[in-house]
Amino acid sequence: METIFTSSIFMITAGLTFVNTILLGNALGEAGRGAVAAAYGNTIVLGWAFQIGVPAAAAYFAKDVSNRRIAMSSWAMTAMFAIPIAAILIPFYRWQMNGDAFQEFGTDLKLWYIAFIVVNLFNGPFLSAVFWLRGVGNLVKFNVLLAIPQVLITLGYSVLFVLDRLTVFSALTSTFIMIVVGWTFGLVSTGSLPGRGFSQTTFNEVRHYSLRSWVGNLSFFVSLRIDQMLLVGIVATDQLGVYAVAAAFSTLSGPIARGVAQGLLPFVRNAASDAERLTRIRQSLRWVSVASAVTLVVIAASAEWFLPFIFNDKFEGAVRPLLLLLPGAFATDVTQVYTTALSSFNRPEDGSKAQIASAIATAIGLLVLIRPYGIDGAAITTSIAYWVALLVSMFYWRRLKGQVLRGEATGNTSSREEVPA
């Protein structure tokens, strides 16, 4: 029931994302939608990079460590790793800002792009506080806090749309304000603002787990978005807007997989035996495979008339890249469960290897296909890369499962909590 609840909340949140896509698409057109994707959408990947894997560590250690210890470790990780990484990426920011979207919309769009990069530095502490709740099984509060920023963003877009004031820059202003409000509320309500409670022991454990999982998590999210990130600097703004719409609708089945994966971790971590853990993982794989396949078949069958209908004959060019993205959507849905399974047995590095392979396949494919085939080449590359991640993660999971069955590995841990200072 908790898995169903979590999946339902993710589906509602994803539904709000599609509402945003519809509002922005109809109000801004292809070029305007592309500009929003350039200044805000592709900085989401940078936010994932700045997390340094701490949310995954927060969920894993929640069974054994207090939120206060995790919170202070996340702030320390931000200072030690996220800020230097943000500085190292300055040449990449400059390359993106030389793309068509930023040239067409001028300096103001570049300033908003920089603003979203800065605010994403605080993504790690916010998500660490939220994912600690997931780890202890408080899925109601976890879902509420995780959904609040998206709810606020949709509310802002809706008000602006009704008032006929939804423009590229009003949309970016509203998005920025709502993110700050949502993240601040999450940090305050969980007692996760910087302060007392730092533990060197906890920090060392969090850092060790985070860095092992960070490579995989980052590779996974880069694989999800690197196509759009590179398109920002290569294709025209209207084509970027078309691809953003296709990519958004290709993820319609994603909330089901995310809900199962998010609900799975606390149950696996708190299970009484490895046999119970393996049973829950097997059930989750079955549920996600069936639900994802059915959802994506429905999308494929309805795409030809659905997209032109909701966008008033705009974005007709999104149909073909959407269809090309759907096979990969199935693969990445199932991969999320395998990644959670590996992480729950303290093997985040195996999930990382699968996502690194996917990122490499993505980079190679984009170099070969994006210039001659544009957004269609990006869609083909993305689907292939997702299947690479699925096959590699299946390999590592089957190997780990064999070790568990032979008694060579276990998911059992014991509490190492200190009394908070």
N, C-alpha and C positions, 0 to 999 in steps of 0.2 A: 504493500500500500504506500509506503514512503517513496519507493521508486516511481510508482504511478503519479504520486503527488508532485515529485520533483520534475518528472518529465512533463507533466501538465503545465507547471509554472514556466519551464523553459519554452514550451510551445506557445504559451501566452506571450512571453517576452519576445520570442522570435516573430510572433504575429505582429507585435508592435513595430519590430524592425521592418516588416513588409509594409505596414501602414506608413512608416516613414519613407520607404522607397516610393510608394505610390504618391504621397504628398509632394515629395521633392521632384519626382519625375514629371508630374502634371504641372507644378508651379514653375519649375526651372528649365524644363526641357533637357535635351541630351547634353548640351555644353555646360549648363549650370549644374546638372547632376554630376558631371565629370569634375567640375571645379570643387564641389564639396567632397567628393571622393579623394581628390588630390590633397586638399588641405587637412581633412580630418580622417577619412577612411583609412588611408594607408599609414597614418601615424599609430593606428591601433597595433600594428605589428611592432612598432618601436616600443609601445607600452608593454607588450609581452616580453620583449628583450630586456627591458628595465626591471622586470619582476625577479630576475635571477633565480627562478625556480623556487622562491620561498613559499608561495602558496601551496605547492605540492608538498613541501616539507611540513608546513603548518597542518595540513590534513593528515599527514602520516604520523606526526608526533603528538597530535591532539590527545590521543589515548593516554599519553604518558607525561605531557608537559603542559603547564598552564598557558592561557592565552597571553598573559602579561610577558612571560618569558619569550614567547614567539614574537610578540609585537615588537619588543625592543631589538630582537635579533633581525627582524625585517628592516627596521630603520637603519641598523648598522650595516646591513647588506646594501641598502640603497646608497649610503654614504661611501662605502668602500668599493662598490662595483658599478652600480647603475649610473652614477654621475660621471665617472671616468669613461664608461662605455658611450654615454651620450656625447661626450667631448670627442672621442675617437671617430664618431660617425659624422662629424661636421662636413668632410668632403662629400659624403653621400647626400646630405641635405642640399648642398650646393648644386650637385648634379641634378637632383630632382627639381629644384627651383629654376633650372634652365630649360625645363620641359615646356611643351606647348601650353598646358593649363595655366601655369604661373605667368608665362609671358603674356597670355591673352587677358588675364584678369588683374595683372599689375601687382604693385607693392603690397597692397592691403591683404591679398591672398597669401603672400609670403609671410607676412607678419602673423596671420592666424595659424599658418603651418608651424611656425616657431613656437607660438603660444601652446599649441596642442602637444608639441614635443616636450615642453617644460612641464606641463601638468601631468603628463604620463609618467614622469619620474616618481610620482606618488601612487602609481597603480599597484606596486608591490605591497606596500604596507596595508592598503585598503583590502586587497584580495587575500592577504595573509590572515587578516582578522576575520574575514568572511569564511575562508576555507577551514579555519580552525573550528568553526561551528559545524561544518560538514563532518569533520573528523570525529567530533564527539557525538554526532548523531542528531544535532539540533537542526534538522532540515527545514523547519518552518522559518526560523529566523535567518538561516542561511539563504533561503530562496528569496525572502522579502528584501534583505539588504542587497543581494546581488541584482535584483530586478529594479530597485528604486531608481538608479540613474537612467535606465532605458525608459521607464515609465515617465520620468520627468522630461526627457528629451522628446518623447512622443507628444506629451502635453504641450510643450513649447511650440513644436511644429504645427500642431492642430490649431492652436490659438492664432498663430501667425497666418495660417492658411485661411481660416475663417475671416480674419480681418483683411485678407488680401495684402498681407505685408511679408509674405514668405519669399525672400530673395536669398541669393548666395550668402551675403554677409549677415543678414538677420538670422539665417539658419545656423551659421557658424557661431555667432554671438550666443544664441540660445543654447546650442549644444555645449559650449564651454561653461556657461553659467550652471547648467543642470548637472554636468559632470562634477564640478566643484562642490555643489550643494549635496549631491548624492554621496560622494566619497567622504565628505566631512561628516555627514550624519552617520555613516557606517563606522568611521573611526571613533567618533564620540560615544555612540551607543554601545560599542564593545569595549570601551576603555583602552583603546589602542593608540592614543596619541603619544608622542615621545615623552619620556619621564623616567621614573624609577623602575627597577625590576630587571635590569640587564644582568645576564648570567653568562660568563665566559664559557662554561661547560655546555650550556644550551646552544650558544652561538656556534661553537665548534661543531656540534652535531648537526645543527640546521645548515651551516655552511657546507659541510661534507655532503649531506643529502641533496641540498639545493643545487650545487654545482653539477652533480651527476645527473639530476633530472632536468636541469635547465637546458642543457644542450639538446635533449630530446624534445622538451616542450617548445623551445624556441624553433627548432627545426620543423616541428609539426605546424606551428602557427605561421612560420615563414612559408611553408609549403601551401598553406591555405591562402596566403595573401601576396606572396612574392610576385605572382603574375601581375596583380594590380599595381604593386609598387614599381615594377619595371615599366609597365605600360605608361605610368605617369610621365616618364622621361622620354617616351618613344612615340606614342600614337597621339592623334589629335584629340582634343578635349571631348568632342561628341562621341568618338569611339570609346573613350574611357568611360563615359556615362553609360553607354550601351552595355559594356562589359560588366560594369558595377551592378546593373540590374540583373543580368544573367547570373552572375555569381551569387547575388542575394537569393534568388529563387532556387538555385541549385542546392542551397543549404536547408531547405524546408524540412528535410528528414533529420537534420542534425540535432534538434532539441530532444528527440526520442533517444538517440544514442547518448547524448550528454546527460540526460536525466538518469538513464540506467547506470552510466559510469559513475556519476556523482553519488547516486544512492548506494552503489555497490561497495565503495571503499569502506565506509564505517562498518558495514556488516562483515566484510571480509576481515578487517582488522580486529574486530571483537569476537569473531567466531571461536567456538570452543575447540575446534580441531581442524587440521588441514583437509580432512575429507569433506567437512562442511564448507570450507573455503572453495574447494574445487567444484563442488556441486553448485554453489551460488554463481560462480564464474561461468560454468557451462550453461546454466539457465539464462544468464544475461546475454551471452553470445547468441543463443537461440532467439531470444526475444528481439534483440536489435536487428539481427539478420532478416527476420520475417517482416518486422514493422518498417524497416528502411526500404526493403525491396518493394513492398506494396505502395508505400508513399511515393517513391520515385517513379514507379510505373504510371501512377495516376498523373503525376506532373508531366511526364513525357507525352501521355495521351491527350492532355488538355492544353499544352503550351501554345499550339498554333492559333487558338482562338482566345485563350485567356489573357495573354500579355497584351495583344492589341486592344482587347476590350477594356481592361482596367486603365490603360494609358491613352485611351482615345486615339488609337492608331499611331501613337508614338512608340519608339523602341521596338519596332517590328524586327529590326536587325538583331535583337537579343535572343530570338528563338533558336537559331542554329548553335551559337555558343552554349546556350543553356542545355540543349540536348547532348552536346559533346561533354559537358561537365558532369552529367548525371551518373555515368558509370563510376567515376571517381568519387562521387558523393557516397555511394554505397560502400566503397572500400574504406573511406575515412571514417564512416560511422562505426564499422566493425572494429577498425583499428583502435578507436578510443577505448573500447572494452578491453582489448588485449593490453593496451598501455596501462590501464588501471590495474589489471591483474598482475602485471609484472611489478608495478610500483608497490602494490600491497604486500608483496613478498620481498620488499627491499631490494628490488632489481631495476631501479629506474634507468640505469645505464643501458640495459638491454632495449628498453623502449627508445632510448636516445639513439641507439645504433640504427633502429628502423627508420627513425625520422631523419637522421643524417643521410641515409641512403636515399630517402625521398627528396630531400633538399638538393642533393647532388644530381638526381635525375631531373629535377625541375630546372636547375641551372643549365644543364646541358640541353634539355629540350627547348628552353626559351631561346638560347643562343642560336639554335638551328632553325626553329620554326617561327619565332615571333616576327622577324623581319619580312619573310616572304608571305606569311599567312595572317599576320596581324592578330586580332583577338581570337580568331578560330585556332590559330597555332598555339596561343596561350591556353585555350580550353583543352586542347588535345594533350598538351604537355602536363597540365595539372592532373587530368584523369590518370595518365600513365604513372605519374609520381605517387599518387595516392595508392595505386595498386602495388607499387614497389614497397611502400611502407607496410601495407597489409601483409604481404608475403614474408617480409623479414621479421615482422613482429610475431607472426604465426610460428615461424621457425624457432625463435627464442622462447616463446611460451611453451611449445611442445617439449623443448629440451628441459625447461624448468619443471614442467609438470612431471616428467619422468623422474627427475631428481627428488621431487616431493613424494612421489609414490614409493620410491626406494628408500625414503627416510634420510636422504642426503641434504635436504633443504626444508625449511619450515617458515611459516608466517607468524610464529609466536614471538612476542616481545614482553618485556616487563617494565614497569614504571621506573623512571629515573628522576622523578620530579624533586626539585629542591623547594624549600619554603621561600616564597617570593620576598624580596627585600622590601 
